[in-house]
């Protein structure tokens, strides 16, 4: 340490000369090590998933400058253009697949049914409804008949409104009876059922309100038959 008013001796000057190169060499080594390990930081480090996605996507093509360039790019991405015969064959094959799927669904194939119709409980409910003579199935024909009468004979409009109320009340009572019956039979056949009775009753009433030939899936039991 240099004191005020005191000159350095030759030994102290030599020690300072030795310390200074050592310190400078250590600083240079630390700086070079840091430059090798730490890169420049101009943006935040991306997360692992983002880095993987960017690596999979690869370089992004520049945006098209003209409409013609955009059309050419769409054509290149769409692949080879099909001929008229190939397009016709593709449409025919698509219609055949759709027809096959619909036929399997109407036949009650579990793999092609809608989610609301899947499961043994829903199949059992459909069989119970299809085997029963339902007054709910007369709702649509009766409504259409009353509408034709109303437009064909306006003088009978006074009686049509009460008739509609009576028909609606009959259908509601029949729907309640059917819902209670379906709930009781399902509880007896499937004791571990967790589906609510209200949903099963609504499902049964909705199927019973349709005409028999319009029901989907197609009825699998005859009317009046016994369902076990």
Helices and strands as residue ranges (DSSP letters): H 10-37, H 48-57, H 67-78, H 84-106, G 110-112, G 115-117, H 120-131, G 136-138, H 139-152, G 154-156, H 157-189, H 197-208, G 212-214
